[in-house]
Amino acid sequence: MFKKLLAGFCLALCAASASSITLQGVQNAHDPGTITKDGDTYFNFTTGTGIWYSQSKDLLNWSVGTRSAVFTTYPAWVTNKVPNFSGSFWAPDVIHMNGYYYIYYSVSTFGTSKSAIGVARSLSLRNPSWTDLGIVVESYGGSSEINAIDPAVFRDHDGKVYMSYGSFFGGIGVAEINQSTGKLATSVTKVLGGGGVDMEAPYITREGDYYYLFANRGACCKGVDSTYYVEVQRATSVTGPYSGTRTILPNLDGKYKGPGHVGVLKQDGCNFVSTHYYDMTDNGNPKLDIARMTYSSGWPVITRNFTSFAGCGGVSEGTYAFKSRLSGKVMTVAGASSANGALVQQLTDSGATYQSWYVITHGANGNYSIINVNSLKSLDDYNNSTTAGTNMAQWDYWAGNGQTFRFASPAAGYYTVANQLSGMVLDVKGRSTADYAQIIQYTLNNGTNQQWALQRR
């Protein structure tokens, strides 16, 4: 009887609280990972047999993926770790690094901490060929262990990648990822929870000087009876301490019941938040929700009251080649060097990682880091010069204005890239069209030698 009353109450509220955007097509999702883009296609990986996924061209209309699942046969280690494994891989998350898409996933038995997080990789999501790389971290059943489920990965301003994970048992842990192997680069630091506290599904993102840790509270997997809700805390270090707990998504909002598993897509200057929810108007079936997130007084605000997935005036976070409008050549670290001070030149595009760059937003201030994929060093105004003609190089990231950039678009499909220290823009020296021509900084004139197409890798 209570369920019927609650459903009726929801129907009365839905018109007032429903999203201004209603997703179309295949909407089913549970524990969705961060929505990830490959070329012109978005992918939503979610809990399901073999790691189920859906795809979309516009974030609005969703359909079943070309293969519908990552695994058609399961890695041998999985059945050794989880006897009688049912085939349901939990809470996957995806990131593009080192020229591949890496998918992190968890295997477990419900209610235990005998679990493991594995990783697989593919050069493409649109034409996938997955290779499993094995276990990243595991737990062995102890009541105080950090349970190896619910992985979430993100890239920091310096290009480093971190994975958070965990649940009720030992709380939430964070560790850096080795971007060559996909495995842990550091030991795990416990940051929240433990002792049976109802906390799981962590996700970390950064805006300006703060790291924000989202986590689910309550209990999932009960449809309209789910008690899930989402809290957020913040810190000035990725490993905490996190504090200032706030509820960011309540347990019930119109038809949206028990929201879970935050992921943040940073697109065109906007933050779009994906979660699942149990639909009160459809028998509590779990579905994908995409909301928009802004920041107010240093804290995130999530709303479903927006009307378009159009951009907010910025560049989408991702991996790119910077292609000169003048020469058609791409920005390259000379000699594929990983050394500090290596010069940045233009070269015919071979698709190499030393010709690829992570573009990482710092938030609403419009600033970005530009990190080379091969060396993991930052594009750098050499010696912090304010002189026109100074060479651009790479250097260890130290968060100065000489390593911070802003984008402007003087022509459709092209950008100028201005250094925050000097105010000057990236320029091909001498308007050269030759291989190995140096990239310098120069006073803005919007010439084709100062315009760059950002081509997704």
Backbone torsions as a table, in degrees:
resi	resn	phi	psi	omega
1	MET	NA	-42.3	-180.0
2	PHE	-60.3	-40.6	179.5
3	LYS	-61.7	-39.6	179.9
4	LYS	-65.4	-42.1	178.9
5	LEU	-63.4	-42.9	-179.8
6	LEU	-63.8	-41.9	178.8
7	ALA	-63.0	-41.2	178.0
8	GLY	-63.6	-39.9	177.7
9	PHE	-62.0	-41.7	178.2
10	CYS	-60.7	-45.3	-178.9
11	LEU	-58.1	-35.3	179.5
12	ALA	-69.1	-29.1	-177.1
13	LEU	-91.3	-21.0	-168.9
14	CYS	-57.2	-39.9	-177.9
15	ALA	-61.4	-31.9	-177.4
16	ALA	-83.5	-33.3	-170.3
17	SER	-111.1	-1.1	-176.9
18	ALA	-67.6	155.3	178.2
19	SER	-62.5	146.4	172.7
20	SER	-71.0	-18.3	175.2
21	ILE	-114.5	127.5	177.5
22	THR	-109.9	116.6	179.7
23	LEU	-63.6	148.6	-176.0
24	GLN	-119.7	159.7	175.1
25	GLY	82.4	-142.9	-177.4
26	VAL	-79.2	108.7	-174.4
27	GLN	-107.3	-6.3	-173.6
28	ASN	-64.0	135.9	179.8
29	ALA	-164.2	145.0	171.3
30	HIS	-144.0	129.7	-175.7
31	ASP	56.0	53.4	-177.4
32	PRO	-68.9	145.8	172.6
33	GLY	-82.5	179.9	176.9
34	THR	-61.4	128.1	176.6
35	ILE	-61.7	130.8	-171.1
36	THR	-126.7	141.1	-176.7
37	LYS	-110.3	134.4	171.8
38	ASP	-125.5	111.8	-176.4
39	GLY	63.3	-119.6	-178.4
40	ASP	-101.3	13.6	-172.1
41	THR	-126.2	134.6	175.1
42	TYR	-96.0	147.3	-179.3
43	PHE	-127.3	136.2	177.1
44	ASN	-119.1	102.3	176.9
45	PHE	-91.8	139.6	-171.4
46	THR	-150.0	165.1	176.7
47	THR	-54.4	135.2	177.6
48	GLY	165.1	174.3	-178.7
49	THR	-61.3	121.2	177.8
50	GLY	72.2	10.3	-170.2
51	ILE	69.0	89.3	-178.4
52	TRP	-75.9	151.2	175.7
53	TYR	-150.9	159.4	172.8
54	SER	-126.6	169.7	-176.5
55	GLN	-144.5	160.4	-175.4
56	SER	-154.0	151.4	174.2
57	LYS	-93.8	-18.1	-170.3
58	ASP	-136.5	7.7	-176.2
59	LEU	72.3	-10.0	-176.4
60	LEU	-99.1	-47.7	-176.0
61	ASN	-103.6	120.3	-173.7
62	TRP	-116.3	142.5	178.9
63	SER	-138.1	166.9	178.9
64	VAL	-66.8	141.8	179.8
65	GLY	-64.0	164.3	-176.7
66	THR	-61.8	-31.9	177.1
67	ARG	-109.5	-17.3	178.7
68	SER	72.0	-16.1	178.0
69	ALA	-153.6	151.1	178.3
70	VAL	-71.2	-47.9	-175.8
71	PHE	-107.4	127.2	168.4
72	THR	-98.4	-27.8	167.7
73	THR	-123.4	145.6	-170.6
74	TYR	-94.1	144.2	177.2
75	PRO	-55.0	139.6	-174.4
76	ALA	-60.1	-34.0	-176.7
77	TRP	-65.3	-24.2	-175.6
78	VAL	-63.7	-47.9	-177.7
79	THR	-71.6	-23.3	173.6
80	ASN	-71.7	-37.1	-179.4
81	LYS	-76.7	-41.4	-176.8
82	VAL	-123.5	90.1	178.6
83	PRO	-57.1	144.9	-178.7
84	ASN	61.6	33.5	179.1
85	PHE	-56.6	131.4	-173.7
86	SER	-85.3	-12.3	-176.9
87	GLY	101.1	-5.2	-178.7
88	SER	-90.0	110.1	175.5
89	PHE	-90.7	135.6	-171.3
90	TRP	-100.2	144.0	161.2
91	ALA	45.0	59.7	-179.7
92	PRO	-72.9	154.9	171.5
93	ASP	-141.2	149.4	-170.4
94	VAL	-127.7	142.9	173.1
95	ILE	-145.7	149.4	176.8
96	HIS	-97.8	120.9	177.8
97	MET	-155.7	149.7	175.9
98	ASN	57.1	29.1	177.5
99	GLY	84.1	1.5	-178.3
100	TYR	-126.8	160.6	164.9
101	TYR	-93.9	122.3	178.4
102	TYR	-104.9	130.0	176.6
103	ILE	-113.8	123.9	178.0
104	TYR	-101.4	136.0	-174.7
105	TYR	-145.3	161.5	180.0
106	SER	-123.6	148.4	174.1
107	VAL	-128.0	139.4	-176.2
108	SER	-167.1	177.6	168.0
109	THR	-114.7	130.9	-172.5
110	PHE	-53.9	131.4	176.0
111	GLY	87.1	3.2	178.4
112	THR	-122.7	166.2	173.8
113	SER	-109.2	19.7	171.3
114	LYS	-85.5	89.8	-165.3
115	SER	-143.9	167.2	174.7
116	ALA	-152.9	149.6	171.2
117	ILE	-108.4	125.4	177.3
118	GLY	-111.4	172.7	178.4
119	VAL	-142.8	141.5	173.2
120	ALA	-131.7	162.0	179.9
121	ARG	-141.7	155.5	178.8
122	SER	-147.1	146.4	176.6
123	LEU	-67.9	-24.0	-174.4
124	SER	-141.6	150.5	168.2
125	LEU	-96.1	-31.1	-179.5
126	ARG	-73.2	-33.6	176.6
127	ASN	-129.0	73.9	-167.2
128	PRO	-76.8	146.6	168.6
129	SER	-144.3	95.6	-169.4
130	TRP	-86.5	136.1	171.5
131	THR	-117.2	121.5	179.4
132	ASP	-79.0	135.5	-176.9
133	LEU	-106.5	-2.0	174.7
134	GLY	96.8	-162.4	-173.0
135	ILE	-78.1	135.1	173.9
136	VAL	-93.2	-47.8	178.5
137	VAL	-155.0	149.4	179.7
138	GLU	-140.5	161.4	173.1
139	SER	-127.7	159.4	-164.0
140	TYR	-119.6	9.3	175.4
141	GLY	109.0	-2.9	-179.1
142	GLY	-73.2	147.1	-175.9
143	SER	-71.2	-19.3	-179.3
144	SER	-107.5	4.4	178.5
145	GLU	-74.9	149.7	168.8
146	ILE	-71.9	115.4	-174.6
147	ASN	-69.3	126.7	-174.3
148	ALA	-81.3	68.0	175.0
149	ILE	-137.3	169.7	172.7
150	ASP	59.5	55.2	178.3
151	PRO	-71.5	144.1	173.5
152	ALA	-143.0	133.8	-174.3
153	VAL	-122.1	146.1	175.7
154	PHE	-150.7	158.0	179.8
155	ARG	-106.3	129.0	-179.8
156	ASP	-83.3	174.0	-177.7
157	HIS	-58.5	-30.8	-177.9
158	ASP	-86.5	4.0	179.4
159	GLY	91.6	-10.0	178.4
160	LYS	-69.8	148.4	-179.7
161	VAL	-113.1	136.5	-179.8
162	TYR	-125.2	145.4	174.1
163	MET	-116.0	129.1	170.0
164	SER	-107.7	153.7	-179.6
165	TYR	-166.5	171.0	172.7
166	GLY	130.5	176.6	-178.6
167	SER	-160.9	-156.3	-169.7
168	PHE	-51.6	-38.2	-166.7
169	PHE	-65.7	-79.1	-175.5
170	GLY	-100.9	7.4	177.4
171	GLY	92.1	-156.1	-173.0
172	ILE	-108.1	132.8	177.4
173	GLY	-120.3	158.1	178.9
174	VAL	-136.2	139.1	175.3
175	ALA	-148.0	151.7	174.0
176	GLU	-76.3	147.8	177.5
177	ILE	-102.2	134.8	170.4
178	ASN	-75.7	117.2	-171.0
179	GLN	-78.1	-8.7	174.7
180	SER	-86.2	-36.4	-175.6
181	THR	-103.6	-21.5	-174.0
182	GLY	80.1	-1.6	-178.5
183	LYS	-97.9	-178.2	-178.1
184	LEU	-68.9	137.2	175.0
185	ALA	-99.4	-19.1	-178.4
186	THR	-137.2	170.6	172.0
187	SER	-71.1	163.9	-177.5
188	VAL	-86.6	133.8	175.3
189	THR	-107.2	124.4	174.7
190	LYS	-74.7	132.4	-175.9
191	VAL	-119.5	-23.8	-177.5
192	LEU	-155.5	159.1	165.8
193	GLY	74.4	-157.4	-176.0
194	GLY	102.8	169.6	178.7
195	GLY	67.6	26.1	178.6
196	GLY	83.9	5.1	177.8
197	VAL	-61.8	136.0	-176.0
198	ASP	-75.0	80.3	-176.7
199	MET	-141.1	127.7	179.5
200	GLU	-159.4	-176.3	177.0
201	ALA	53.7	55.2	-179.8
202	PRO	-72.6	155.1	171.9
203	TYR	-151.2	131.0	179.6
204	ILE	-112.0	136.2	170.4
205	THR	-136.8	167.0	-179.0
206	ARG	-128.0	140.8	173.7
207	GLU	-138.3	112.8	-178.4
208	GLY	62.6	-125.3	-175.8
209	ASP	-89.0	-4.6	-174.5
210	TYR	-110.6	142.2	166.3
211	TYR	-97.7	135.2	-179.2
212	TYR	-115.6	124.7	179.7
213	LEU	-108.6	113.0	175.4
214	PHE	-93.2	142.5	177.2
215	ALA	-149.2	145.4	175.5
216	ASN	-81.8	138.8	172.1
217	ARG	-117.3	161.8	-178.6
218	GLY	84.9	-159.2	-175.2
219	ALA	-122.6	139.2	179.8
220	CYS	-97.2	-173.4	161.9
221	CYS	65.5	28.4	179.2
222	LYS	-125.9	20.8	178.4
223	GLY	57.0	-130.0	-176.8
224	VAL	-66.9	-12.2	177.9
225	ASP	-96.1	4.2	178.6
226	SER	-60.6	138.3	177.4
227	THR	-104.6	10.2	178.3
228	TYR	-54.1	140.5	163.0
229	TYR	-150.7	168.3	-172.6
230	VAL	-118.3	128.3	173.6
231	GLU	-108.0	161.1	174.3
232	VAL	-136.8	141.7	171.3
233	GLN	-129.9	167.8	-179.2
234	ARG	-136.5	162.1	-179.2
235	ALA	-154.9	165.2	175.9
236	THR	-98.9	2.7	173.8
237	SER	-134.1	146.8	-178.4
238	VAL	-62.2	-27.7	179.6
239	THR	-96.7	13.0	174.1
240	GLY	86.9	-170.6	11.3
241	PRO	-77.7	140.2	177.2
242	TYR	-93.2	141.9	-177.9
243	SER	-156.0	177.7	176.5
244	GLY	80.1	44.7	-172.4
245	THR	-55.4	129.7	175.7
246	ARG	-136.9	142.7	172.3
247	THR	-79.8	122.2	-176.6
248	ILE	-102.5	-30.0	174.6
249	LEU	-135.5	117.5	-177.8
250	PRO	-74.9	168.2	-179.7
251	ASN	-63.2	-34.8	-176.8
252	LEU	-137.2	129.2	174.5
253	ASP	-146.5	94.6	-175.6
254	GLY	63.5	-124.4	-179.7
255	LYS	-81.2	-7.5	-173.4
256	TYR	-90.4	107.7	-176.9
257	LYS	-117.3	136.7	172.9
258	GLY	59.5	52.5	-178.0
259	PRO	-63.9	148.3	-177.4
260	GLY	-156.0	156.1	171.7
261	HIS	64.9	74.0	176.1
262	VAL	-65.8	138.0	167.6
263	GLY	-140.1	145.6	-175.0
264	VAL	-119.8	118.9	172.9
265	LEU	-96.0	118.9	-179.0
266	LYS	-99.6	100.4	-170.7
267	GLN	-128.3	124.7	173.9
268	ASP	50.3	39.3	178.9
269	GLY	84.3	-2.2	178.1
270	CYS	-102.9	157.5	168.5
271	ASN	-112.5	115.1	175.7
272	PHE	-108.2	127.3	-174.3
273	VAL	-104.1	121.8	175.0
274	SER	-98.8	140.2	172.6
275	THR	-147.8	171.1	164.1
276	HIS	-101.6	163.2	171.6
277	TYR	-149.3	160.2	174.9
278	TYR	-97.5	121.0	-171.8
279	ASP	-79.6	111.8	-178.7
280	MET	-68.1	-16.7	179.7
281	THR	-98.0	3.0	-177.3
282	ASP	-140.6	52.7	174.0
283	ASN	57.8	26.1	177.1
284	GLY	73.7	18.8	178.9
285	ASN	-65.9	137.6	-179.7
286	PRO	-76.0	135.1	-176.2
287	LYS	-139.2	161.8	177.7
288	LEU	-80.0	137.0	173.0
289	ASP	-126.5	140.4	174.5
290	ILE	-125.6	117.5	178.6
291	ALA	-115.0	176.6	179.2
292	ARG	-115.5	141.2	-178.0
293	MET	-121.1	132.0	170.9
294	THR	-123.7	179.8	-179.8
295	TYR	-125.5	139.0	179.0
296	SER	-137.8	124.7	179.8
297	SER	52.7	37.1	175.0
298	GLY	83.8	10.7	-179.1
299	TRP	-132.9	145.8	179.1
300	PRO	-72.0	147.7	174.8
301	VAL	-129.4	124.0	-178.8
302	ILE	-108.7	132.3	179.8
303	THR	-135.9	146.9	170.4
304	ARG	-97.3	0.0	-176.4
305	ASN	-91.6	74.5	173.4
306	PHE	-144.9	161.7	-167.2
307	THR	-117.4	-3.8	-175.1
308	SER	-155.7	150.4	171.4
309	PHE	-90.8	12.7	178.7
310	ALA	-63.5	157.5	-174.7
311	GLY	-70.5	169.1	-178.0
312	CYS	-111.9	16.2	178.0
313	GLY	90.9	58.1	178.7
314	GLY	-167.5	-174.1	179.9
315	VAL	-103.4	138.7	177.9
316	SER	-68.7	137.0	174.9
317	GLU	-65.2	137.6	-179.2
318	GLY	170.1	-169.7	179.4
319	THR	-106.9	129.3	-172.7
320	TYR	-138.4	156.1	158.2
321	ALA	-98.5	137.3	175.3
322	PHE	-96.0	107.6	-174.1
323	LYS	-104.4	123.1	-178.9
324	SER	-67.1	131.3	177.0
325	ARG	-67.1	-31.0	-178.7
326	LEU	-72.1	-52.3	-168.8
327	SER	-101.4	-20.4	-173.6
328	GLY	76.1	4.6	178.2
329	LYS	-95.7	165.1	-172.3
330	VAL	-115.0	154.4	-179.0
331	MET	-68.9	127.8	-166.5
332	THR	-138.2	141.8	169.5
333	VAL	-80.5	123.0	-174.2
334	ALA	-56.7	130.6	175.7
335	GLY	65.9	17.1	-177.8
336	ALA	55.8	30.7	-174.1
337	SER	-70.5	149.5	172.0
338	SER	-110.2	13.5	-175.6
339	ALA	-89.1	148.2	170.9
340	ASN	-61.5	138.8	178.9
341	GLY	87.7	-5.5	177.4
342	ALA	-59.7	135.0	-175.4
343	LEU	-74.5	155.3	177.0
344	VAL	-108.0	123.3	-174.9
345	GLN	-126.7	-180.0	169.9
346	GLN	-106.8	148.0	-176.7
347	LEU	-155.4	151.1	174.4
348	THR	-54.4	136.6	-173.6
349	ASP	-73.5	124.2	174.4
350	SER	-112.6	-1.1	-178.0
351	GLY	81.5	8.4	-175.7
352	ALA	-70.3	156.5	-179.5
353	THR	-67.5	-26.8	178.2
354	TYR	-76.0	-3.1	172.5
355	GLN	-106.9	9.4	-177.9
356	SER	-116.6	147.3	-173.3
357	TRP	-137.8	135.4	170.8
358	TYR	-81.4	124.6	173.2
359	VAL	-101.3	118.4	-169.7
360	ILE	-124.2	117.5	-178.7
361	THR	-74.7	143.3	174.3
362	HIS	-96.1	-6.3	176.2
363	GLY	124.8	-156.9	-172.6
364	ALA	-66.4	-14.0	178.4
365	ASN	-72.5	-7.8	176.5
366	GLY	82.1	7.6	-179.8
367	ASN	-90.4	152.2	-179.1
368	TYR	-139.1	148.9	162.3
369	SER	-93.9	150.9	174.6
370	ILE	-128.5	108.6	-170.2
371	ILE	-116.3	129.1	179.3
372	ASN	-70.4	134.1	-175.4
373	VAL	-67.5	-37.4	-177.1
374	ASN	-72.9	-48.7	-173.1
375	SER	-94.0	-18.9	-173.0
376	LEU	58.3	30.0	173.5
377	LYS	-107.5	159.1	-172.9
378	SER	-89.4	142.9	164.7
379	LEU	-58.4	134.9	-164.1
380	ASP	-142.9	135.2	169.9
381	ASP	-76.9	103.8	-168.1
382	TYR	-58.8	127.0	-179.5
383	ASN	61.0	23.7	178.1
384	ASN	52.0	45.8	-176.4
385	SER	-79.3	147.9	170.9
386	THR	-113.2	20.2	-177.5
387	THR	-98.6	132.2	175.4
388	ALA	-62.5	137.5	179.5
389	GLY	96.2	-3.2	179.2
390	THR	-65.6	137.5	178.8
391	ASN	-66.4	144.9	168.2
392	MET	-92.5	141.7	-177.9
393	ALA	-139.6	-171.0	172.0
394	GLN	-118.2	151.9	-179.1
395	TRP	-156.6	156.0	173.5
396	ASP	-51.9	138.6	-177.7
397	TYR	-70.1	129.3	177.3
398	TRP	-132.5	8.3	170.1
399	ALA	71.4	20.7	176.7
400	GLY	-85.1	168.1	179.1
401	ASN	-64.2	-23.5	176.8
402	GLY	-69.3	-10.1	177.3
403	GLN	-118.4	18.6	-178.9
404	THR	-119.7	138.0	-171.8
405	PHE	-134.6	157.6	175.9
406	ARG	-130.2	146.5	-177.7
407	PHE	-108.0	141.0	169.9
408	ALA	-135.8	155.8	-175.4
409	SER	-118.8	98.7	179.2
410	PRO	-78.2	-16.6	-179.9
411	ALA	-152.1	149.6	-177.3
412	ALA	-55.5	126.7	177.6
413	GLY	85.5	2.1	-178.1
414	TYR	-132.3	152.3	-178.6
415	TYR	-132.8	149.0	160.6
416	THR	-97.9	150.5	-174.4
417	VAL	-126.4	106.5	-172.5
418	ALA	-101.1	133.4	175.4
419	ASN	-78.4	133.2	-175.2
420	GLN	-71.5	-25.4	179.1
421	LEU	-75.4	-50.6	-173.4
422	SER	-91.3	-24.3	-173.4
423	GLY	77.9	1.0	-179.4
424	MET	-94.3	165.2	-172.4
425	VAL	-113.6	159.4	175.8
426	LEU	-63.9	135.8	-170.2
427	ASP	-145.8	139.8	172.7
428	VAL	-83.2	117.6	-173.7
429	LYS	-56.6	131.5	175.4
430	GLY	65.8	18.1	-177.4
431	ARG	52.2	37.9	-176.7
432	SER	-75.3	147.5	172.2
433	THR	-109.9	12.1	-174.6
434	ALA	-90.9	151.0	168.4
435	ASP	-57.9	145.9	175.6
436	TYR	75.2	5.3	173.3
437	ALA	-62.2	139.1	-174.1
438	GLN	-76.2	142.7	170.0
439	ILE	-90.9	126.7	-178.4
440	ILE	-124.0	176.6	167.8
441	GLN	-105.6	143.5	-176.6
442	TYR	-152.7	159.9	178.3
443	THR	-59.3	137.3	-177.1
444	LEU	-61.5	127.3	170.6
445	ASN	-135.2	-0.6	178.7
446	ASN	63.5	20.7	174.6
447	GLY	-65.6	162.0	-178.8
448	THR	-64.3	-22.7	176.1
449	ASN	-75.7	-4.5	176.4
450	GLN	-113.6	7.1	-178.0
451	GLN	-111.8	138.6	-173.3
452	TRP	-132.4	131.3	170.4
453	ALA	-89.1	132.0	176.6
454	LEU	-95.3	108.4	-177.7
455	GLN	-104.3	120.0	-178.2
456	ARG	-63.2	138.7	175.3
457	ARG	-93.3	NA	NA
